[in-house]
Amino acid sequence: MKYARLTKEQLEELKPEFINFLATQSITCDEWATIKEKQPQVAEEEIDVFSDLVWEGVLTKAQYLEHVSPNQMHLFLLGENNMSLIAVKINKEDIDITTAEGYAWLKENLGDDDVVFMSASKDYSADRNADKFKLISEGAVITRGDLYKWFARFVEVK
């Protein structure tokens, strides 16, 4: 498995797509029930293959990622050949930007000495989707990029 197995809830949400996936392999509903009962390892492998296909599609379409912690924000633009990063670090221990109050403080104090902006860009490795998945597995989430676009007004993006 290249990425991660979809959860039971995710598989349930993607049930029609999974049925189509099985159909492309000429596996009927009855055959799937038999495989699950008599060959659970084969069923697990099919779920793993499907999970990787779903992840591959999601990662290919992803354009922005965000990873926000109490005192840092990492905003990624996922370009064709590289990813750009806008990082915001708060050097004030009593500010938690994951809260509404902390985020409001940040917006009102962008010029404060305790707010540090950085930017960088990095070329992908040979497997760009694996690079994206690594960030997601470390806590980043796929977004529409609103925060990235907003902060790009204040930072020279490399």
C-alpha positions as CSV (number, residue, x, y, z in Angstrom):
1,M,0.0,0.0,0.0
2,K,1.4,3.3,-1.0
3,Y,-0.7,5.7,1.1
4,A,-3.2,4.7,3.8
5,R,-6.2,2.5,3.9
6,L,-9.5,4.4,3.9
7,T,-11.5,4.2,7.1
8,K,-14.7,2.2,7.3
9,E,-16.6,5.5,7.3
10,Q,-14.7,6.8,4.2
11,L,-15.3,3.5,2.4
12,E,-19.0,3.7,3.3
13,E,-19.2,7.2,1.8
14,L,-17.4,5.9,-1.3
15,K,-19.6,2.8,-1.7
16,P,-20.8,3.6,-5.2
17,E,-17.2,4.2,-6.4
18,F,-16.0,1.0,-4.7
19,I,-18.8,-1.0,-6.4
20,N,-17.7,0.5,-9.7
21,F,-14.0,-0.4,-8.8
22,L,-15.0,-4.0,-8.2
23,A,-17.1,-4.1,-11.4
24,T,-14.0,-3.0,-13.5
25,Q,-12.4,-6.2,-12.2
26,S,-15.5,-8.2,-13.0
27,I,-16.3,-8.8,-9.4
28,T,-20.1,-9.0,-8.7
29,C,-21.7,-8.3,-5.4
30,D,-22.1,-12.0,-4.7
31,E,-18.5,-12.7,-5.6
32,W,-17.4,-9.9,-3.3
33,A,-19.4,-11.4,-0.4
34,T,-17.7,-14.8,-1.0
35,I,-14.2,-13.2,-1.2
36,K,-14.8,-11.4,2.1
37,E,-15.9,-14.6,3.7
38,K,-13.4,-17.1,2.3
39,Q,-10.5,-15.0,1.2
40,P,-10.3,-12.1,3.7
41,Q,-6.6,-11.3,2.7
42,V,-7.7,-10.8,-0.9
43,A,-10.5,-8.6,0.2
44,E,-8.1,-6.5,2.3
45,E,-5.8,-6.2,-0.8
46,E,-8.7,-5.0,-2.9
47,I,-9.5,-2.4,-0.3
48,D,-5.9,-1.3,-0.2
49,V,-5.7,-0.9,-4.0
50,F,-9.0,1.1,-4.0
51,S,-7.7,3.3,-1.1
52,D,-4.5,4.1,-3.1
53,L,-6.5,4.9,-6.2
54,V,-8.7,7.3,-4.1
55,W,-5.7,8.9,-2.5
56,E,-3.9,9.3,-5.8
57,G,-6.9,11.2,-7.2
58,V,-7.3,13.4,-4.2
59,L,-3.6,14.2,-4.0
60,T,-3.4,15.0,-7.7
61,K,-6.2,17.5,-7.4
62,A,-5.0,19.1,-4.1
63,Q,-3.8,22.7,-4.6
64,Y,-3.4,23.9,-1.0
65,L,-2.5,22.4,2.4
66,E,-2.6,24.0,5.8
67,H,-1.0,22.9,9.1
68,V,-1.9,25.1,12.0
69,S,-0.6,24.6,15.6
70,P,-0.9,26.9,18.6
71,N,2.1,29.1,17.7
72,Q,2.8,28.3,14.0
73,M,1.0,28.2,10.7
74,H,2.3,26.5,7.6
75,L,0.5,27.3,4.4
76,F,1.4,25.4,1.2
77,L,0.6,26.1,-2.4
78,L,1.1,22.9,-4.4
79,G,2.4,23.9,-7.8
80,E,3.1,21.8,-10.8
81,N,6.8,21.3,-10.1
82,N,7.3,22.6,-6.6
83,M,5.5,23.6,-3.4
84,S,5.6,27.1,-1.9
85,L,5.4,27.7,1.8
86,I,4.3,30.6,3.8
87,A,5.1,30.1,7.5
88,V,3.9,32.3,10.3
89,K,5.4,31.9,13.8
90,I,4.1,33.6,16.9
91,N,6.8,34.2,19.5
92,K,4.4,35.0,22.3
93,E,3.6,32.1,24.6
94,D,0.1,33.3,25.6
95,I,-1.2,33.4,22.1
96,D,-2.8,30.3,20.6
97,I,-3.8,30.9,16.9
98,T,-5.9,27.8,16.9
99,T,-8.4,29.7,19.0
100,A,-10.7,32.5,17.7
101,E,-9.1,34.9,20.1
102,G,-5.6,34.0,19.2
103,Y,-6.3,34.2,15.5
104,A,-8.0,37.6,15.9
105,W,-4.9,38.7,17.8
106,L,-2.7,37.6,14.9
107,K,-4.8,39.5,12.3
108,E,-4.6,42.6,14.4
109,N,-0.9,42.4,15.1
110,L,0.7,41.3,11.9
111,G,3.4,43.9,12.3
112,D,4.2,43.0,15.9
113,D,7.8,41.9,16.5
114,D,6.5,38.6,17.9
115,V,5.0,37.7,14.5
116,V,7.6,36.2,12.2
117,F,6.8,35.5,8.5
118,M,8.9,33.2,6.3
119,S,8.6,31.8,2.9
120,A,10.3,29.1,0.9
121,S,9.8,26.8,-2.0
122,K,10.9,23.3,-2.6
123,D,10.9,21.0,-5.7
124,Y,9.0,17.8,-5.4
125,S,10.9,14.5,-5.2
126,A,10.3,12.0,-8.0
127,D,6.8,11.3,-6.5
128,R,5.0,14.5,-5.9
129,N,1.9,12.9,-4.5
130,A,4.0,11.0,-1.9
131,D,5.4,14.4,-0.9
132,K,1.9,15.8,-0.4
133,F,0.7,12.7,1.5
134,K,3.7,13.0,3.9
135,L,2.5,16.5,4.8
136,I,-1.0,15.3,5.3
137,S,0.1,12.4,7.4
138,E,2.0,14.9,9.6
139,G,-1.2,16.9,10.2
140,A,-1.8,19.1,7.2
141,V,-5.3,19.3,5.7
142,I,-6.4,20.0,2.1
143,T,-8.0,23.5,1.8
144,R,-9.2,25.9,-0.8
145,G,-6.2,28.1,0.0
146,D,-8.0,31.1,1.5
147,L,-5.4,31.6,4.2
148,Y,-2.5,31.1,1.8
149,K,-3.9,33.7,-0.5
150,W,-4.6,36.1,2.3
151,F,-1.1,35.9,3.8
152,A,0.5,36.0,0.4
153,R,-0.4,39.7,0.4
154,F,2.1,40.3,3.2
155,V,4.9,37.9,2.3
156,E,7.1,37.7,-0.8
157,V,6.5,34.1,-1.9
158,K,9.6,32.4,-3.2
